């Protein structure tokens, strides 16, 4: 067994994927049981349709939607949590790094559309190029922001870089708006229509009345994020740079006395976090189809929430937090109106998600997987 | 030529002069100590050597090259390793990982090696792990490689810190109160270990220590600091009989009574 667990294939591929499956199944199962229980409790209150039947009917689709959006949140949340890990500060401009990634990706596809290449190229190659460009631009943007706005403030009281990050966030929003307005006269960017991403893969499962419908773009989104998460896990746990990142996160002065160039490692951390955010931005753009410079705010805020929910500074926690938040949101959007007879619509989904966040934090202030960090000597 | 030489090093914190014009040198292959009452500036002096603090005045020469203005990681690359007064292991990493972090500057793996897990990457990784377990046994620990550093007993953590420091193949090892909090048996073992490191690996050792048995038992050369200044230096025998040292430790009145 020991031989097996130290095998790199197990350690860096099977284990993280298994962990994701456990999180997905666990969170889905818990929420599903809860909602079915509620349905049975309130069954007699609803007369015009059978509540239990209606609940079960839409449940698979609700789970699929929740997991899809959960992976987006998890990928963005990793950027927050990695930076928090090494610098202990919240990089509030991360939502704008995410937005820039999405806009750059869509602009690339619009450019292909303009030159006519879009219809001739393989759709997955286009998406791949867009994600790659989004990662490169967002990653370098994150490193630049760190150099300009955070590095000079290292050692200042903790609120100071935080304010700088919020300022950077507003600056980026308006800078992107200005650039887009100057170049295209319009600050909405719209994903050109191409490929088969809007189609559904239909999977009939025996025993379930409605076949499961997976939208191709959702499968793409989950697939790409899973690959990135596995890659990140390998980078952090299996390489020299990853060990250096963890060493810097745990004790910066000691790490530097081990010969680790702390500034370089901090830049690398921003590069990785930014690149993940940029990729998430492109994937989000494919799902949302329309972006503007202010689109990063809500996903960014929710991803930050996911990072806190899972235990900020903890990479696995960000994954778990993102999935739980995505599922909660999806459950809220679908079931709130059914259970309240239309009194609360889907637009109240965030209230549900954040109420649960508050309850979790009251019970476990360090987050689901967070540890109470011993005071650094 | 001395391995390490400091000339008139001064470190101030506002109005407080923590290190005042220290001239100090250590010869290759010796074991030397810096002693002094609490607050004498010993740890500040260490921090000035390793680049954590930047001295306001003076020169620090290591192998004839200046260390002034270098970052801690650059000083470490030049061949100086250290341990800390309060243990500063990476608590959430395993013992082996801690020691491998100590080898950071020697591992050559690049991005492409890691990405494709090339043969070179495998070999280097394997070798690093083997060397780490050897070092773990070298400092006298067995079968704790996969445990988290924070779960080990105090004495073992001290040993891992030393293993991590020598993993970088230093020429000079700085130990900041390495036997603090150890019982007499552990202290005796530690002294044996320090001697062994010097004799076996030829690493020059400089230590800060409060425990006089350790200092007198191991050092070939002792420097005494008080209020940021060097008040005496010499062999253990010289120091034991030095009037100023006795006064610094016991106070002037008590020293008189002793006579």
Interface residues (C-beta under 8 A of the other chain):
Chain A: X8 X235 X238 X239 X240 X241 X243 X244 X246 X247 X250 X251 X253 X254 X255 X256 X257 X258 X259 X260 X261 X262 X374 X377
Chain B: X50 X52 X71 X72 X73 X75 X76 X77 X81 X82 X84 X86 X88 X89 X90 X91 X92 X93 X97 X100 X101 X102 X104 X105 X107 X109 X114 X117 X164 X168
